[in-house]
Amino acid sequence: MDTLEAGAVRPRSEYLIALGLAAGPVVALGFTRFAYALLLPSMRSELDWSYTAAGGLNTANALGYIIGAGSAAWWSKRLGAGRSFVLGILISALALLASALTSDFTSLSVLRFVGGLSTAVTFVVGSALASRVHAGGRQQRSAVLVGVYMAGVGIGVVLSGIVVPAALTTWGSPGWQAGWLLMGLLALLAAGPATWAARAVPPAAPAGATQGGRSGLGRMTPSFIWYVLFGAGYVSYMTFVIALLHDQGLSTWNTAGFFIVLGSASALATLLVWGRVIGRLRGGTAPALVSVVVLVGVLPVLLFDGLAAAIVSAVVFGSAFMAGPTAITVLARRMLPQHAWTSGIAWLTVAFSVGQAVGPLISGVLSDSEGGIAKGLWLSVILLVVSAAVALTQRERPAAAQDEPVSAPATTPASTETIPHCTSTEAATPRASAEADAAHRAPVEQR
């Protein structure tokens, strides 16, 4: 690995590592989670499902996601972060491949559950690995690298937007099985760069005296509530929007174009915009902004029919929906001590998963009632409005301001920035942090 010193990585290598880690979200969310929306109309037609049943299959995936997110820190400690990350990708690939071999609802539900569990482990552990790529104290740079990792979701959405419609066009409605098969093969290929990147991430800093103490999660209660509401709101749209566009008369390739635009907007905005914006915003401002932009993106397809409204929706919604996990990961990195990053991100993802489990189920029930799919998707609007209001109540209190001072071992990587009254190999004490704040007007993150 190209290093400057022990535990430090050259800036160019940092971006390559983050991009390699992005193979995780490509599989975890781009394929296993969101591609189901493209396959849903075909599966529902071929297998004679109601919208409630279709939403139930996504709920099975979300329930697996809850368990996977809750156990991710345990898997990371037991197998190591890198192994857990890659193993999750491989299991997800097998679940995708197996989904092509059955049309039984129970079997598909089990596979969606297994896929949810494995992808949650991959996504949570991968988020923690992405947070460690930059070992220095520049929080804006770390936010950009987390954004690079999250851009994998948009890349996965684009790939599925090409592969699935091609399968459906070639084989017709039964092509949904070919769609699962092709994505499973791509997921196996994604394990290669993911493995390299996981090995290249700098090792975690040695735990200090705060290890085993309070993690600080209680101070993030508004963020937990926001993540439940946001998860339920955005995933209801992602689950049923393709079905809505089909009902509005859009063709398979029109809806494929919608999905590709959505994924491209997500990848580009996450890479070029949100990392920098989130790095500058404090407290719950970034999550609230994300909710508002996603809300604006939902409205066009509910208020207007046709391809133009769909493309506007894809651009606006796509540009912001994955900024939610980016915002919460960056906020957790700021507010929690480093030893609590993986567990903190894991429990926040559990909250996210609860919303993703409940949202499609309720939206599906509403879609089966009078008013159709549009009625179910108005649920997204309500939830996103409430989530934005809740996010604004989150106040940021950096980990360095509340942890006890800890002397870093001699092996701790030296800081790339000078902290007044501290040597470069010492952890910043609360008093030193306060003096640094006065000098620089920026929070100092405890090593």
N, C-alpha and C positions, 0 to 999 in steps of 0.2 A: 504494500500500500504506500502511496506517495505521501510522505509525512514531512512536516516541518520540525516536529519534536514529538515526544511521547504523547499520544492522545490528541495531537492536532493534525488537521487535514488541510491540504491546500485548497483555496477557494474553488478552483475549477473542479477538483475532485469531489468537493462537497456537493456540487450540482449533479455530477454523474451518479454519485451514491444515492442522492434523493430520487433521481430519475429511475434508477434501478429498483429502489424500494417501491416506486409507483406501480410496478407490476402487480403488487399486492392488491391495491384498490381496483386495478383493471379487472382482476378476477373476482374479488370479494364483492364489489358493488356493481361494476360495469356489466359483468356477465351474470353472476349468481343472483344478484338482487334485481337490477333494473331491466334486464333483457326480457324478463317475464312479461312486461307490459307489451312488448312486440309480439310475443307468442300467444298472449291471452286470447285475442279474437279467434285465432285458428283453433286453439285448444278448446275454447268454449263451444265453438261450432261443431267440432269433431266429436267432442266428448259429452255434449249436451249438458253443460253446466249452467247454473244460475250465477248471477253476479255475487251472491252471498257465498256460494261455493268457491268461486274464483278468488274472492277476497280471503276466504278461509285458507287457501293454499299459501297465500302470502303471509297470513298470520302464523302458519306453521313455521315458515322461514324465520319470521320475527321472533317466535318463541325460542327457536334454536339460537338465534342471535343473542337473546337475553342471557341464556345459559353460557354461551361462548364468551360474551363480554364479561360476565361475572366471574368466570374461571380463568380468564386470560392471564392475569397476574400469576396465578398458581402454575399454569402451564409454562409461563416464562421462567419462573424460578426452578421448576422441576427439570425442564428440558433445555433451558437456555433460550434467550430471546430469538436468536437467529434460527435455531431449529424449529421453534414453535411457529415462527412466521412462515417458513418454507413448508413445513408439514401441513399447515392450514391451507396453503395454496394447492398442494397435492391432493388433499382430501376433497377440497372443493371441486377440483378437476374431475375426480372420480364420480362425485355426485352428479355433475353435469352430464358426464358420459352415460351414467346409469339412467338418467331421466329420459334418455332417448330410447330406452329398451322396454318401457312399460306405459300403458295407458290407464292403469288402475289408480283411482283417486287416492286410496290409502297409501299405496306404494310411493306415489308422487309426493304425497304429504310428508312421508318419512324422509324422502330424499331432500325435500325442501328444508326440513328441520335440520338434517345433518349438514346440509350446505350452509344454513344460517349459522350453526354452531362453529363450523370450521372457519368461515369467512370472518366472523366476529373476532376470533383469536388472531387471525391474520391482520385485520384492520387495526385492532387495539394495540397489539405488539408492534406493528409497523408504525403506528403513530408515535409510540414511545421511541422507537429506533430513529425515526425522522427528527424527533426533538433533540436527539443526541448527536446528530451529524455535525452540527456546529458546536464545538465545545467552549467557544469564547463567550463573552458577556454581551455581544451585540444582539439584542432581542429582535430588532427589525430583520436582521439577516436570518435568524432562526425562523422567524415567521415566514419569510420568503421560501426557505427550504421546506417547511411544512406544507406550504402552498404547492410546491413542485410535487411533493408526495401525493397530495390530494388531487392533483391534476390527473392522476391515473384513472380516477372515476370517469372523467370526461372522455379520456382516450378509450376506455372500455365501452362507453356508451356509443361512441362513433363506430368502433369495430363491430359491435353487435348490430348497430343500425345498418351496416353493410351486409354482414353475414346472414342474419335472420331473414330479411326480405329476399335475398338471393335464394335461400333455401325454399321459402314459401312460393317464390315465382317458379322455381324449377319443379317442385314436387306438389304444388298446390296446398290445400289445407293440411294434408298429412305431413307436409314439410316441417311442421313444428318439431318432429323428432330429429330430423336432420339438423335443425337449428341448434338443439341441445348438443348434438354430437360434435358439430363444428366448434362450438364454443368450448367444449371440453378439451378438444385437441389444442386449441389456442392457449387454454389455461395451462396445459402441460408444458408448452413452450415457454410460457411466462415464468415458470419456476427457475429457468436458467439465470436470467439477469437478477432475479430476486435473491437467489442464493449468493451470487457474487456481491451484491450490495450489502446484504446482511452481514457477511464476513468482513466487509470494509468499514463498517460503522465503528467509531472509536469506543473502547470499553467504557462502561458506566463508571463515574467517579466513585471511589471508595466511600461507603456509608460512614457518616460521622456520628456524633453523640446523639443527634436527633433521631437516628434510626430507631423505630419502635415507638416513638412518641406520637403526639397528635399529628395527623396528616394535614389538617386544615380544611378538610372537605366541608365541614359545617358552614364555613364562611361562603361557600359556593351554592348554598341552597337555592337562590333565585335562578342560578344557571341550570341546576338540575330540573327545576320546574319548566324553565324555558325550553330545555332540550326535549322534554316529553312532548310539549305542545308543538314545537317545531317539527319533531319527528313525525307526529301524527298528521300534521298539516301538509307537509311537503310530499310524504310518501303516498297519501291518498291520491294526490294529483298524478304522481308517477305511475301508480298502479292502473288507473282507469282512463288516463287522458287519451291513449291510443284507441281504446274502445269508443270514447266520445267522438274522436275524429272520424272513425269508421262510420258511426251513426250519422255524422254530418255529411257523409258522402265522399270523403277523401279516399283515394286509392291506396293500395299497399305501398307503392313507391312514394306517394305523397307523404304518407305517415312515416316512411323510412327517412325521407328528406327532413321531416320535422325532427326525428330522433337524432339524425346526424348533426343538424344545426344545433340542437340542444347540447349534445356532447361536445361539439367544437367550441361553443360559447363557454361551456363549463371549463374545459381545459385551458383555453386562452385567458379567460378572466382570472382563474385561479393562479395561473402561472405569472401573469403580467400585472394584475391589478390588486387582487384581494390580499395577497401576502403583505404588500407594502401598506395598504390601507389599514388592515387589522393591526399591523405593527405600530401604527401611530395612535390608534384609538385606545381608550382606557375603560376599564370596568365593563359594564354591559352594553356600551354604546355600539360596539361592533356586532354582537348578536342581534340587537334590536334593528340595526340597519339591514342586516341580512334578511330578517323576517319581512321587513317592509318591501324590499326589492323582490323577494320571492312572491309575496302577496300580489304585487303589481303584475308579475309574470303570469299568475294564474288567471287573472281577470279576462284577458282578450278572448280566450276560447269559450268562456262562459257568457260573454256579452255579444260575441259575433261568431258567425259561421264562416267557413272557407279557409283556403290555404294561407292567405295573407295574415289573418288573425292568428293562425297556428304558428307561422314563422315568427311573428312578433313575440308571441308567448314563449316560443322555444329560445329566442335570443335572451329575453329578460330573465325568465325563470332559470334557464341554463347557466346564465352568467353568475348566478348567486346561490343556487341550492347547495353546492358543496362548499361554499364559504362558511356554512354553519359549523361543520366539523373542524374546519381550519380555525375559526374564531374560538371555539371551545378548547381546542388543543393548545393554542397559544395562551389563552387565559389561564388554563391549568398550569402551564409551564411557568407562568409569572407568579401565580398565587400559591403554588405548592412547592415544598422542598423536593429536590431532585429524586430522593429515594421513594417519593410517593407519586412520581409521574405515571408509572405504568398502572398502579392500582387506581389512582385518581381518574385517569383517562378511561380505565375499564368501567368504573362505577358510573361515570358520566355516560358512557356508551350504553350501559344497562338502561339508564333513564331514556336515552334516545330510542332504544329497542322497544321499550314498553310502549312508547308513542307509535312506533312503526307496527307493533302488533295490533294495537287497538284501532288505529286510524282506518286501515283498509277494511276491517270487519264492519265497523259502523258505516263507513262510506258505501260498502257493498249492500248492506241492508237498505240504506236510503235509496240507492240506485235501483233496487228491485221494486221500490214503491212508486206511487204516482209522481211523475216529474222526471224519472229516469236518471241517467248518469249525471246530468248537470246538477240535479238536486244533491247527489252525493258529494260532488266536488265543491259545492258551496260550503261544505264542512271545512275544507281547507282554508277558505277565506276567513272564517270565524276563528279558527284555531291560530292562524298566523297573526291576526290582529291582537289577540290576547297574549300571544307569546312575545310580541314586540313590547307590549306594556310591562310584562313581567321582567324582561331583560333589563329594562332601564332602572330597575331597583337594585341591580348588582353593583356593588362597590368593590373596587380593586384594592387589595392590601398585599403588596409583594411579600414573598416568603422571607426575604432578608430582613424585613421589618418586624417579624414575629418569632423567628427561630432563635434559640439560644446560640451564642457564638460557639463555633466549632473550629478547632485548629485543623487545617488540612494536612494529611500526611505528606511526606516529602515527594511521594510519587504522583500527587495531584498535578495535572497539567497547569503550567503557569498561565496566568491571565494575559490576554493580548492588550488589555487596557490597564492603565495605572489608576489605582484607587488611593486617594490621599490618605496618608497616615497608615497605610498597609503595604507590606511588601507584596510582590507579585505572586508569591507562593503561600500567602496566608488568606484564610477566609475572612471576609469582611464582617466585623462586629456590628451590632446595631448602631453604636456610636459612630463608627467609621462610615457606615451607610448614611447616617444622617448628615455627616459632614460632606460626603460625596454628593448627596442630594442638593445641598446648599450650593456646592461648587458647580455642579453640572445641570441641576434642575431635571434630573431623570432618575428613576429608581435604579438602585444597584442590586443586581441579582446575586444572591449568595451562591458561591460555588458549592 
